[in-house]
Amino acid sequence: MSLQNIIKILKNESTGLSEENLIDFEKDINWQLPKEYRDFLKEVDGGYGELNNNYIEFWCINDIAFYIDELDDSDEIILFASDGCGVAFAFDKNTYEILSIPMDCLERRYAKIIANNFSDFIVLLESKKLEY
């Protein structure tokens, strides 16, 4: 399944972001988003749904910005999604790895690496092999 097919499955109420929106957001968060994730955001700014029995909620950039303001570790991680059951997914800002992190203690020390990058994260979601 391609990223385009996943976007079709997700329920959302928004259109994608423009390049200008993405550049402004990256300036606001002082970090360059991974290319694969930027491509995703150009198609849709958030969305939710079930992929092979894995529920996923990708957050819109306003929600991402909210958590950046709330996090003590925002210099290390960027939250971007959740499983709807208390686990958030985040980018490690240094390595671009995908982390799972309990939402009741949003600190890097409680995070677990679950994918090498956003593309691998999508593959794991599709293949029912996402473990966190």
N, C-alpha and C positions, 0 to 999 in steps of 0.2 A: 504494500500500500504506500502510495506516495504522500508527500506533505499536502498536495492538492486534495487528495481523497480524504485525508484527515480533516482538512478545513471544511469540506462538504459535510462531514458527519457532525462536526461541532455545531451546537446551537449558539447563536450570538445575535446581538442587536446592534452591531457596529460594522462599519466598513473598515478597510485597512487604513494604515497611516501613510501619509506622504513622506517622501524623503526629507522634506523640510521639518515635519513633525519629529521624525526620528533623530535628525541632527540636533534639534532643540532639546529633545529628551536626553540624548547622550551628553550634551553640555550640562544640563541640569544635574545629572547623576555623576558626572565626571568619569565616565567609563564608556568604552565603545562596545556595543552589543555584538555578539557573534553573528557572522553573516547569515547563517541558517535561521537564526531567530529573527533577525531583521527582515528576512524574506517572508517569514511567517507573519510578522506584524504588518507588513505591507499588504497582506491579503485580509487580515482580520485582527482587530485590536481586542483580543480576549475571546473567550468562548468556553463552552463546557459540553461534556457528553461522555459517552461510554465507548471505549475502544477495546474490544475483546475482553469484556468484563472488568476493565480498568477504568474507573471513573476519573476524569481529569477536568480541572477547571483552570484554564489559562487566564491569568488576570490581565485586565486592560492597564495601560500605562499609568492611569490615575491611581489605581490600586497599588501598583508597584511603587509609585512615588510615595504613597501613604506609608507603606512599610519601611521604605528607606528612612523616612523621617522618624519612625518609631524604633528602629534597630540601633542597638549599640555597636553592632558589628557590621554596619553598612559599608565600612571601608574594605571589608573582606568578602561579603556575599551580597547578591541581588536576588531577592525572592521574586518568582514569576508565575507560580502556579501552586495548586494544592490538589489533594485527592478527595477533598470534601469531608474527610474523617479525621482531621487533626494533624495531617502531615503536609508540610510545605515542600516545594521544590525550589532550588536556588542555583544560581551560577556561582562558582568560586571565581572571584574577580581576578585572581592571579593565574589560574590554570584553565578556566572555562569549563571545568568539570561540572557535572550536575550532581547536586547534593540533595539528600532528603533530610529534613530537619523537623522535629516536633514543634508544632505551633505554640505549645504552652511554654516553651523555653527556646526562643529564637536566638540561640547563640551558636557560633561556629563550632565550638568544642563538642556540641551534641550532634553535629551533622555527620552524615555517612555518604561517602562517594558512591553513586549508583550508576553513573554513565560517564564516559570520557568527554562527551560534548552533546550539544542539543540534538544532532542527527542520531547519535546512538540512543539517546533518551527516547526519541520517537520510534526507532526500531524496536526497542524493548517494550514500549507501550503496545505496539502492534502485535508483537509476537507472544504476548502473555508472559514474558520473562522478566518483567520489571519486579525487582525485589528490593524492598526498603524496610 
